[in-house]
Amino acid sequence: MAGSSYRTMMVSYLVGSEAKHRDDFLALYSDTLRKMVQKGLDRDLVLSELNKFEFSFREESSKAQRGLDRIGKAMGAMKYGNDPFQHLKSEELIKTLRQKALNENYFEELIENHLLDNPSSVTVTLVPDPEKQQKTQEEEQRRLAEYDSRATEKERADRIRKTLDLIREQQTPNSVETLSLLPRLSLRDLGVDAEFHAVSPEEMFGHEVLVNDLPTNHISYLDIGFDFSCLEPRLLPWLDIFGTILTEIGTEKLDFRQYAKEIATCTGSFSHSLTTYTNRNRPDTTRPVLWLHLKCLPDYTDQALQLLAETLSSVSFSDRTRIREIVGREFAWAEHAAQSEGYNLPTTRVFAHLSTAGRYNESFNGVTAYLQLKKLALDYDSLEEQFLTILQELTTLLFNRDNLLLSITANKKEIEHFARIGGCIPGALGSRKPAPQPPPDISFPRHEAFITSAEVAFVVQGGNLLKNGKGYNGHFEVLKTYLSRDYLWNSVRQMGGAYGCFIQFGQISGNLALVSYRDPNVRKTYEAYNQIPTIIESLDLPEEVMEQLIIGTYGTFTPLQSSAAKGATARNDYLNGITPEYKRQRLEEITTTNVEDMRAFAKPFARMIPESHRSVIGNRMKIEEDRDLFEKLTEL
């Protein structure tokens, strides 16, 4: 993995390997770079990398936090005695860079002078010690025992007193006087007439397209969706790996290397995602969608759409070696994510108990899908034929005009151009209408634990708080802010030692999950969750604190977004039946919330907690200490 930073003027390479291979890597590194200098770089490859670079520049200049990024670049330039404004002239920089890279040996000279012949370089090797943590713990315990053996009774009593004082201070809210020292807005600064962007459904080439006419700095963001309610439940766990392979493997005309070069040349990226939609006006219906996301610049729109059409009509799964490599890579990443960012798996499992959408998500993005991918990766030889058949089956069932959803975020000129040429997308699809299939009907133990090699746990508890979202309003959003940033912050993070804790809530379903992040505790965290009804019922917050909560909630409800993010949000709102009027009503409720409005949710929480589901993932020892909380333990 390579990286560079304009803040430090350094280029670094991070390679995961055995320490004994270090010299081999260094030889390969220098030999490869030397050949690049001698033979020259592939100009098509250079062009594709330049396009990626231009995309990053254009997206940086239109993202929500672009001001901070520009300040950082200007300060970095000043630190090295350069002109701070030169770093902000992106159009001129891109033009000059293209000229030098494509017509001169610009990159070859950079490689030779700053990588190969650079005297200021260093190689650092980090070797892991699997016994390091245990040794550290034993040494710390020995040190503490030795310290305690020398302590007098008075010193021990003093330590106990200080510990109790700390706990008391942690449990005591900040005073109004202390909070008043912080700079802040007032409620008068908040407006309830915020502008919420909405899509405009338009008819193009005989198909509905969700249009977002927004300033995107000349980038077109295309979302091509396929409703997969036509798939049998047995196929759902394969969808994520199918999406990855689809966007990398190539077509009947292009092998994966040629395909990757074409993608890099004419697009900013080509990726996929999976999601489910439940319309607010029809809460008993669920629409699962596989999205393909493509972004391109004006000069490459035609080429990008033709490549997309070719992918949909003639994707090829003939390169078995490459497919095997992708499966192995994706499982390695999934395994790493389960250990380091594992809260998604238990959260998805909890929601699978509560709704059809949750069961869909579990099937394609939860433990069910993870275990299926693991089985495939570890026994690929015997499962290969079956897997390749499934890939072809998914292609046939999904890529039909009746399944198609389209969305575009771009400026008016590019939208009009898409209307003229976008017909190649439905034209590349089949006309056979697949029959709808019943949603997944899966059940799991009410309380589950999943074991990984992580040193901490991710602790989740959830249930249905509000049936089909009835009773949801802006007051609940303020309560959610209080629970996340105050109660759970203090009880689970500050006193419990977790890295973080938050709430996931579906306003349409009314389903809620309490999630802790990198948590050293299990039972203690569940006890904190179970106290929430009592905490809400006894809420008594001064006006200044309420004002602070409302302002914080207002900020999360009206986030600063780039045009691309606005388009994606508007698309999702449209498919969920959420209108700007609905959001403005919630915003008005947020700004008028009082303590009584928040206390009204004590009863729903009191009903939910006894009926909720527990799920945890993480360290074996921590989970087995509280084995009685779970019906089943599964090794991941």
N, C-alpha and C positions, 0 to 999 in steps of 0.2 A: 504494500500500500504506500503510495507516495503522497506527500503533502508539502505545501509551502505557505508562507505567511508574509504578507507585506509589512507586518508589524515588526518582525525580527530579521527580515531579509535572509531567510534561511530556507533551504530545501531539505526535506528529510524523507527517508525510506524506512518503513517499518515492515519487517519480514518475520512471519511466524514460522519457526523451524527449530530443529535441534541445534544446539550450540556447535556440535561437531561439523556441521555443514557451513559454518560461517565463511571459511576461506573459499569454499566452492562457490558460494553466493557472490562473494566479492570478485572472484575471477569472472564469473558469468556476467556480473554487472558491468565491469570495465570492458570486457570483450564485446558485449552487445552494444554498448555505447560507442566503442571505437569503430565497429562496423557501420553504425548509423552515420557517423561522421564521414567515413571513407566512401560509402556507397550512396549517401544522401537519403533523405527520408522520402517515403512514398507520398507524393503530392496529394493523392486522393485522401490519404489518412490525415495529412496536415489540414486539408480543407475541412474534413469532418470535425477535427478537434477545434479548429477556428470557429466553426458554427456553434459548437457546444460552449465555447468561451463567450461568443457574442450573446448567446441565450442567457448565460449567467449574468452578464453585464446588464442586459435589458431588464431582466427580472429583478435584479438588485435595485435598479433605478425606479421600479414601480411597486416594490413591496411596501408593506405598511411601515416598517421601521427603517426606511431608507435614509432618513436624516441622521440617525445614530451611526449607520454604516459609513456615510460620507464623512462625518466628523472623524471617525476612526482612521479612514484613509488619509485625510488631510493631516492629522496629527502624526501618523506614521511617516509621511513624506517630510514633514518639518523636522522630525527626529534625526533624519539622515541628510538634512541640508538640502532637500529637494523642494521644488515649487509645489505647495499644497493644492493649488488649483489645477495643476497639470493632471493630477490623478482623477479629477472629476470630469474631464473632457472625454467622455466615453466614445462618442461618434468619431472624433479625430483619432483616438487611440486605435479603435477597431480598424479604421481605414488604413492607417499606417502599418499596423501589424499584418493585415492581409497582404499588403503590397510587399513587405519584406519577406514574409514567410513563404509566399507562393512564387516569388520572382528572384529571391536571393537565397543564400545559404544561412539565413538568419538563425534558425533553430540549431543547425549543425554547429555554428560558431558558439552559440550559447552552451551547448553540450560540451564542446571541447574546452572552452575557457573556464566555465564555472562549475562543471561536474568532474571532468576527467583530470584537468590540470590545475585544479583549485588546491592551493596548499593549506587552506583553512578547512580541513575536513576531518571527521573523526568517526570511528566505528565503535559503538557501545553494545556489548552483549549482556543481556539480562537472562539469568538462568533460574528457573523456578525451583524452590525447595518445598516438596510436598509436606515436609514435617515442620516447616517454619511456624505455622500458626500454633501447632501443639507445643512446640518449644517455647514460643513467646508466652503462651498462657501459663505453662509450667513455671517459667522464670518469673512471671508477674505474681503468681500465687506464692512462690518461694519468697520473693521480695516482700510481699504484703505480710506473710506469716512472720518473717524475721522482724519486720517493723512493729507488728502487733506484740510480739514477745517482749520487746523492749519498752513498750508503752506502760505507763502507770494507769491506775484505775481512774485518776482524774483526767488523763489525756483521752482515755476511751470514752468517758462520759462526755467530754467536750466534743469529740467527733460525733457522737450520737446527737448531741444538741444541735450542732451545726447542720447535720443531715436533716433533722426535723425542721429546722429553720428554712432550709432550702426547699423542702417539699411544701411547706406552708407558703413560702414566697411564690413558688410555681403555681400554686392553686389560687392565689389571690389576684384578682383582676387588677389591671393598671388603674390608677386613680384618674378621675376626670382632669385633675390638675396636670398629671403627667401626659395624658393624651392630648391636652390642649397645646402642648409644646410642639406638636407635629404640624407642619404646614399641610393644609388640606382645602378642598373645595367646600362649598356649602350647598344645601339643597336648592338654593336659588340659582345655582349655576347649571342645574340639570334641566334639560328640556324633554318634554314627553312627545314632542313632534319630530322625533328623530326619523331620518330617511332610511327606510329599509328597502334595498333594491329587490325587485321581483323580475322573474323571467317574462318574456313575451312569447307565447307559443305562436309559431308561424308555420304556414304550409309551404314546403319546399319539395320540389321533385316528387310530389304525391305523398309526402310523409311529413308528420309533425316534427318540428325542430324547436327545442327550447332555446330561445335567443337571449343573450345578454350583451347589449350594445354598451360597451365600457371601454375607457382608454387603457390599452394594454401595451403601449409602447411597441406597436406593430407586430405583436405576437398573437397568433390565433390558438386558442385552447379548445380542442375538440374532445368531446366525451361520447363514445360509441357504446351503448349499453345493450345487453341481451337479457331479457327476462328468462330466468331459468326455472320457473315453476313447472316447466315441461319435463324436468329431470326426475327420474326415480331417486328415492333417498339413497340407494346404494352408490350413486354416482357423485353425490355432493362432496364427500371428503376429498375427491380428486380435483375439485375445481381450482383451488389455489395453485397447485403445481401445474395444472393445465394452463392457467393464465400466464405463469412464468415461462413455460416452454414455448407457448404461442408467440410471445413477444421477443423470443431469442432464436428460435430454431431455424428459421428460413422457409423457403418455399420450394416448389418443384423446379424453379429456374435459378434460385439463389441458395447456395449453401450458407451455413450459419455465419461464416466469416464475411462473405459478400453482403449478406443481409445486415449484419452489424454495421458494416461500413456505410451501407445505404441509409440505415436508420440514423446514424451519427451525422451523415451529410445533410439530409433533408428534414430532420426533426430535432427538436430540443430534447425529447425523450419519448419513449413509447412504453407504457407500463399498464398494469391492471389493478383493479381493486374489486372487492366483493362487499355488498351491503344489502340490507333489507329495508323496505319501506312499509309503513303502516299508515294509511291515510286517516287523518283526524276525524273525518266525516264517516269513515267506514272502518272502525277500529277492529272489526273481526276479520279483516282481509290483510294479507301480507303479500308483498311483491318483492321477490329476491332478484337482484340484478348483478350481472358481471359487467363491470365497466372496463373499457379500454380507453386509456388517456393518451392523447397525442397532441403535441404542440409544435407549431412550425412558424417560420417567418414568411413574408409575402412572396419572396422569390422562389420559395420551395413548396408552396401549398399544393400545386398541381402534382408535383412529384411525390409528395408525402401521401396524398390521397390515393394515387395510383398504387403506391406500395402497400397502403392499408388494404385496398381492394384485392390486391394480389394475395395478401396474407389471408384474408377471409375466404377467398375462393380456392386457394391452392397451397395452404400450409402443408409442409411435408414433415412426416415423422420417420423418415427413412434413415436418418443419421443416428443410429442406436448408440454409438459411442458418446456423442454429444448429449443425448438425453440422459444417459447414465451419469455423466458428469454433473448435469444440472440437478438431478435428483440428489446425488451425494452432497453437493454444495448447499442446496436448500435445506436438507436435513441438518447439516452442521450448523447452519445459521439458526434454524428453529430450536435446536438443542441448546445453543448458547442463549437464545432469547428466553427460553423457559427457565434458565438459571438466573440470568441477570435482570430481566425485565418481565418476570413471570406472572404478574398480576392478571394479565389478560386471560389466561387459561382458567383459573378458578372463577373469575368474574363471569366469563362466558358460560361456564358450567352452571353457576347459580341462576343466571337468566334463562337457561334452557328449561328449568322447572316451571317457568312463569308464563311463557307465551309461545306462539308459533314462530314468531320472528326469532326468539331466543333459541328455539330448537334448530332453525335453519343456521343461525350463527355458530352454534355448537358443532353442527355437522361439517361446515366448511372452514371454520376458523378456531375451533376449540380443541379440547383434548382428543375428541374423536378423530379429527383430521390429523392431529399430531401423531397419534399412535399408528394411523394408517400409513403416514409418510415414513415413520420409523420402520415399520414392518417392510415396506417396499425397499428402503435404502439398505437394510441389513440382509435382505434375502432377494436381492434384485434379480439374480440369475434365474431363479425358479418363477418369479412373478413378472418377468419382462414381457412375455407374449400377452398375458392378460392385461397388463398396463397399457401396452401399445394399442390393443383393441379398444380399451376404454377411451384413450385419447381420440381415436378416430370416431368413436360413438358420440363423444361430446361435441366434436366438430359438426357432425351431421345434425344433431338435435338442436344445437344452439344457434348456428348461423343460418337463420331463416328470417325473412322479412317481417313475419308476424311477431317475432320476439324483439324487434329493434326499437331502441330509444336513441335519440340524438340530441345533443346539446352543444352549443358553441358560445364561447366568450371571446369577443374581438371588437374592433372598431367597425363602424358602419361599412366602410369600403371593403374590408375583408369578409364581412358577413354577406354582402351582396355577391362577392366573388364565389363564396362557398355555395350560395344558392344556385349559381350557374353550373358548378362542376361537381357538387356533392352527390349527385345522383349515382355516381359510380359505387357508392357504398351499398345502398339497397340492391343495386344491379349485380353486385358480387355475391348476393345471398340466395339461398334456395327459396322456393315458393311453397314447399310442403309445410302444412300447418301441423305441428306436433300436438298431440293430445295433452291436456294438463294432467299432472300427477298429484296425488295426495301429498301434503307436506310430511316431513319426517315425524314419525311417531316413536320417540325414544324416551326411555325413563332411566333414572339413575337413583342411587341411594340419596337420601335427603341430606346427609352430612358426609362429605368426602375430603380426603387428604391425598395430596400427590407429592411423592418424594423425589427430590433432586439432590445434586451434590452441593447446592448453594449453602452458604453459612448462615443465611437468614431465612425469613418466611414472608410470604405475602398473604395476608389474612383477610378473607372476604365473608361477608354475611349480607344476605339480601332477601327481599320478598316483595309482594305487591302492596304498595302503600295506598294507592288510590285506584279503584277499579276503573279501567279504561280511561284513566286520567281525570275522572270526574272529581271536582273539588280542587284541581290544580289552578293556581293563580300566581301572580307576581309576588304575593306575600311569602309563598313557599320558597321562592328564589332567595329572598333575604334570609329566611331561616337556614337554607342550605349553606349560604355564605357564613352564617354564624357557626353552624356545626363544623364546617370544614376548617375555617380559619381561627376559630376560637376554641370550642370544646374539644374537637378531635386533635387539633394542633397541640393543645396543652396536655390532654390525657394520654394520647397515643404517641405523639412525637416527643414532646418536651419531657414528660415524666416517664413515658414508656420506652423511649429510645429509638422508635421507628424513624426511618428517613423521611417519611411523609404519610399522609392519610387524606383521602378525599371521598367524595360521593359521586356515584354515577346514577343518573335518574332519567327515565324516559317519560317525557311529559304527556305523550299520547297513551302509552300503556299504563303509566302510573307505577312501573316497577323501579325499585331502588336497590342499590348495592353500596355497602360501606366497605372501603378498600384501604388496607394499610400497605405501605411500601417499604421493603427491606426492614422488616420488623424482627427484633430479637425475641418477641413474646408471641404467644398464641392465646392461652386462656385469658391473660390479663387484657388483651385487646378485645376479645369477645365480651368480657365483663364491661369494658368501657362502652361498647356498642349497646349492650343491654340496658345501660343507664340512660339512654337518650330520652325515652318518654318522660322520665322523672325530671331530667334536665330541662326539657321544653316546658313542662307543666309549671316549673318553679322559676321560669325566666322573669327577671326584673332588671331591665337595662335602662340606664339613664339616657336622656334625650341625646346627649353628645355621642354616646356609643351607637345608638340607633341610627343617627345621621351618618356615622362612619360606615356602618354596615350597608346602608342604602346606597351610598356613593360607590362602595366596592362592588355591590351587586350590579349597579347601573353600568359600571365599566365592563364587566364580563358579559353583560347582555347586549352591549353596543360596542363590540370590539373594533379596533382599527384594523382594516383588512386591505389587502392588495386587490386589484381588479379580478385576478384569477380566483382568489378566495371568495370574493363577493359572488362571482358567477357560480361557483360550486355550492355555496350556501343557498343561493336562490334556487338552483336546480333541485337540491334536496328538499327545501321548503315546499316547492311546488308539488313534488311527488308525495310529500307527507301531508298535503292539504293545509299548510300553514301560510297565512296571508300576512302582508304588512300590517293590516288592521288588527289582526290577532296579536301580533307582536307589540304594536303600540298600546293595546289594552293591557298587556302584561307589564309594559314599561310604566304605565300610569299607576298600576297597582303596586309596583315596586316602590315608586316615589312617595306613596301614601301609606306605607306599611307602619304599623305600630306594634307594640309588644303583644297586645291582645290578639292581633292577627296571627302572630307566630305561635302563640300558645294554643291556638285552635287546632294545630296539627299534632298535639300531644296524644289525642285519642287514636288517630290513624296509626301513629307509631306504636302505641301500646297494643293495638290489634295486630300489627305486622310482626313485631319482634318474636312473640311465642310461635308464630307460624313460619318464621324465616328459615332459610337454608344456609348452612355453613360450608365453606370450601376453603382450603388452604393449600399452598404449594411451597416447598422449600426444604429446609434442613431436617434430616431424619430424626436426630436426637431431640430437637425442639418439638417436633410433632408427636413423637412417641411418648414424650413426657405428659402430653395431654391426650393420650390415645382414646380416652373415654368420650371425647367430644365428637368422635367420628365413627360412622358405621363401616367405612371401608378405607383402606390405605392402598394406593397404587403407586408402583415404582415407575417413574418416567425415564 
